[in-house]
Amino acid sequence: MPAAPLRGRFVWHELMTSDPDAAARFYPMVTGWGIQPWDEDPSYRMWTVKGVPVGGLMEMPADARQMGTPPSWLMYVGV
């Protein structure tokens, strides 16, 4: 059976936050997702479903915090 088409579907869920450690503890309880470090940069963590990456978690850059940018989710949609 072919894979479901990605067009119009959320394909990546990324959280940028000032406290990624707290997010890594909280969101798996809410979503059921796992979490693992990215091999290229362990400070970037990936949300996983059954071991498959579905999103990312990163610390908000200092300049964004200084500008007052709030923590936020960014969703990527397949096109």
Beta strands, then each sheet from edge to edge (+ up, - down):
strand 1: 10-17
strand 2: 34-38
strand 3: 41-49
strand 4: 52-59
strand 5: 72-77
sheet 1: 2+ 3- 4+ 1+ 5-
end
